[in-house]
C-alpha cells in the first residue's frame, strides 16, 4: 500500500504538468480558431486592432528606441556624480535628453530615407513602366535566338507565347477595361489608406514619447499586478521569462533591422560598381526582404532577378552571383556579428519556426516566428532543467547523446 501511494504521489506532478500544458495549448487553439473562423469575433478583433493602431505603432517604436535611450541615459548618469537628492532629477533629465536624441535620429533617418531613396525609387519605377515593353520585347527576341537552335523548344515557345498573348487580351477585354471604375476606386482607396497610415504613424511617434517617459511606471504596474495575482515563485518565474523574452525579441528585431540596412546599402554599392540595372529598386527589395529570416533573401531574389533579366539577361546572371556572395557574407560574417545567438535556436529550429508560424500566420508569422519560438524553447528548456535538477541528473543535452538507460532508483547513467 505504501509503495502504491508513493508511486501515485510521484506521478501526480507530471500529470498536473501534462494537464496544464494540454489545457493551455487547447485554449490557445480554440481562441485562434474562434477569432479566425467566427465572423463576428473576427470583425470585432479587426475593429479593436484598427482603433489601437496608433498605440501599437507607438509601443513598437518605443520598444525599438528604448535600448538607445537607456544607453544615453546611463552614459549621462555615469558621467555626472551627484548627491542622492539630485540623482533622481539627473536621471529624469538624462532620460529626457535620451528621448530627444533618439526621436531626432528616428526623424533624421526617415527624412534621409525619403529624400535619398524616394526620388530615385520613383524615377526608377517610372522609367521601368516606360521601358518595360521594349525590354520585354528584346528579352523575347533573345530567347527566340537561343530557342531557334532547337526545333522542339521553338514550337513549345511559340505555343506558350500565343497562349499568353490570347490570355492577356481576353483578360484586358473581359476584366480590366469593364472594371476600370473599380480599379480607379481601389487606387483612390489605396491613397486614403496610405494617408491614414501616415497619420497613425505620426500619432504613434507621439505615443512613443509617452511610452519612453513612463516605461518605469508601466513596469511597476505590471510587477505589482504580477505579485498580487500569482504566488511569489510563479511571479519570479514569469519575470525571468519576460526578461529573457525581451532579450530575445529586442536582440533579434533590432539586429535584423540593422543587418538588413547594411545588406541593402552593400547591395546598392556593388550594383553600382558592376552597373547592374535598377540599383535603387533592387537594393530596397533585397534589404526589405532580408528582414525575414532564412527565406527572405530567396523571396527578394526572385522579383529582383526578373527585373534585371528584362533589362539584360547577362547582367541577371552577374546579379545572381553577386547576390549569392552577399548572402554568404551576411550569413557567415555580418549576421552572426550583429545578431549573435540572440534566439538560442539552431538552424533547424529556425527553419521549423518559420515554416510553422509562416504557414499559420502568413507574413507576420515568418517575421516574428523565430523570436516567438525562441521564447517557447526557453520555457520548455527551463521546465526540463527544473525536473532534471530534482532528479539530480545532468542538464546539458550532450550528456544524453550516448545514454543507454538510467537506473530508476539510483539515477545512475549507463552509457552505450
Secondary structure in CASP SS format (residue, H / E / C, confidence):
PFRMAT SS
TARGET T0000
AUTHOR 0000-0000-0000
METHOD secondary structure of the structure
MODEL  1
X C 1.00
X H 1.00
X H 1.00
X H 1.00
X H 1.00
X H 1.00
X H 1.00
X H 1.00
X H 1.00
X H 1.00
X H 1.00
X H 1.00
X H 1.00
X H 1.00
X H 1.00
X H 1.00
X H 1.00
X H 1.00
X H 1.00
X H 1.00
X H 1.00
X H 1.00
X H 1.00
X H 1.00
X H 1.00
X H 1.00
X H 1.00
X H 1.00
X H 1.00
X H 1.00
X H 1.00
X H 1.00
X H 1.00
X H 1.00
X H 1.00
X H 1.00
X H 1.00
X C 1.00
X H 1.00
X H 1.00
X H 1.00
X H 1.00
X H 1.00
X H 1.00
X H 1.00
X H 1.00
X H 1.00
X H 1.00
X H 1.00
X H 1.00
X H 1.00
X C 1.00
X H 1.00
X H 1.00
X H 1.00
X H 1.00
X H 1.00
X H 1.00
X H 1.00
X H 1.00
X H 1.00
X H 1.00
X H 1.00
X H 1.00
X H 1.00
X H 1.00
X H 1.00
X H 1.00
X H 1.00
X H 1.00
X H 1.00
X H 1.00
X H 1.00
X H 1.00
X H 1.00
X H 1.00
X H 1.00
X H 1.00
X H 1.00
X C 1.00
X C 1.00
X C 1.00
X C 1.00
X H 1.00
X H 1.00
X H 1.00
X H 1.00
X H 1.00
X H 1.00
X H 1.00
X H 1.00
X H 1.00
X H 1.00
X H 1.00
X H 1.00
X H 1.00
X H 1.00
X H 1.00
X H 1.00
X H 1.00
X H 1.00
X H 1.00
X H 1.00
X H 1.00
X H 1.00
X H 1.00
X H 1.00
X H 1.00
X H 1.00
X H 1.00
X H 1.00
X H 1.00
X H 1.00
X H 1.00
X H 1.00
X H 1.00
X H 1.00
X H 1.00
X H 1.00
X H 1.00
X H 1.00
X H 1.00
X H 1.00
X H 1.00
X H 1.00
X H 1.00
X H 1.00
X H 1.00
X H 1.00
X H 1.00
X H 1.00
X H 1.00
X H 1.00
X H 1.00
X H 1.00
X H 1.00
X H 1.00
X H 1.00
X H 1.00
X H 1.00
X H 1.00
X H 1.00
X H 1.00
X H 1.00
X H 1.00
X H 1.00
X H 1.00
X C 1.00
X C 1.00
X C 1.00
X H 1.00
X H 1.00
X H 1.00
X H 1.00
X H 1.00
X H 1.00
X H 1.00
X H 1.00
X H 1.00
X H 1.00
X H 1.00
X H 1.00
X H 1.00
X H 1.00
X H 1.00
X H 1.00
X H 1.00
X H 1.00
X H 1.00
X H 1.00
X H 1.00
X H 1.00
X H 1.00
X H 1.00
X H 1.00
X H 1.00
X C 1.00
X C 1.00
X C 1.00
X H 1.00
X H 1.00
X H 1.00
X H 1.00
X H 1.00
X H 1.00
X H 1.00
X H 1.00
X H 1.00
X H 1.00
X H 1.00
X H 1.00
X H 1.00
X H 1.00
X H 1.00
X H 1.00
X H 1.00
X H 1.00
X H 1.00
X H 1.00
X H 1.00
X H 1.00
X H 1.00
X H 1.00
X H 1.00
X H 1.00
X H 1.00
X H 1.00
X H 1.00
X H 1.00
X H 1.00
X H 1.00
X H 1.00
X H 1.00
X C 1.00
X H 1.00
X H 1.00
X H 1.00
X H 1.00
X H 1.00
X H 1.00
X H 1.00
X H 1.00
X H 1.00
X H 1.00
X H 1.00
X H 1.00
X H 1.00
X H 1.00
X H 1.00
X C 1.00
X C 1.00
X H 1.00
X H 1.00
X H 1.00
X H 1.00
X H 1.00
X H 1.00
X H 1.00
X H 1.00
X H 1.00
X H 1.00
X H 1.00
X H 1.00
X H 1.00
X H 1.00
X H 1.00
X H 1.00
X H 1.00
X H 1.00
X H 1.00
X H 1.00
X H 1.00
X H 1.00
X H 1.00
X H 1.00
X H 1.00
X H 1.00
X H 1.00
X H 1.00
X H 1.00
X H 1.00
X H 1.00
X H 1.00
X H 1.00
X H 1.00
X H 1.00
X H 1.00
X H 1.00
X H 1.00
X H 1.00
X H 1.00
X H 1.00
X H 1.00
X C 1.00
X C 1.00
X C 1.00
X C 1.00
X C 1.00
X H 1.00
X H 1.00
X H 1.00
X H 1.00
X H 1.00
X H 1.00
X H 1.00
X H 1.00
X H 1.00
X H 1.00
X H 1.00
X C 1.00
X C 1.00
X C 1.00
X C 1.00
X C 1.00
X C 1.00
X H 1.00
X H 1.00
X H 1.00
X H 1.00
X H 1.00
X H 1.00
X H 1.00
X H 1.00
X H 1.00
X H 1.00
X H 1.00
X H 1.00
X H 1.00
X H 1.00
X H 1.00
X H 1.00
X C 1.00
X H 1.00
X H 1.00
X H 1.00
X H 1.00
X H 1.00
X H 1.00
X H 1.00
X H 1.00
X H 1.00
X H 1.00
X H 1.00
X H 1.00
X H 1.00
X H 1.00
X H 1.00
X H 1.00
X H 1.00
X H 1.00
X H 1.00
X H 1.00
X H 1.00
X H 1.00
X H 1.00
X H 1.00
X H 1.00
X H 1.00
X H 1.00
X C 1.00
X C 1.00
X C 1.00
X C 1.00
X C 1.00
X C 1.00
X C 1.00
X H 1.00
X H 1.00
X H 1.00
X H 1.00
X H 1.00
X H 1.00
X H 1.00
X H 1.00
X H 1.00
X H 1.00
X H 1.00
X H 1.00
X H 1.00
X H 1.00
X H 1.00
X C 1.00
X H 1.00
X H 1.00
X H 1.00
X H 1.00
X H 1.00
X H 1.00
X H 1.00
X H 1.00
X H 1.00
X H 1.00
X H 1.00
X H 1.00
X H 1.00
X H 1.00
X H 1.00
X H 1.00
X H 1.00
X H 1.00
X H 1.00
X H 1.00
X H 1.00
X H 1.00
X H 1.00
X H 1.00
X H 1.00
X H 1.00
X H 1.00
X H 1.00
X C 1.00
X C 1.00
X C 1.00
X C 1.00
X C 1.00
X C 1.00
X H 1.00
X H 1.00
X H 1.00
X H 1.00
X C 1.00
X C 1.00
X E 1.00
X E 1.00
X E 1.00
X E 1.00
X C 1.00
X C 1.00
X C 1.00
X C 1.00
X C 1.00
X C 1.00
X E 1.00
X E 1.00
X E 1.00
X C 1.00
END
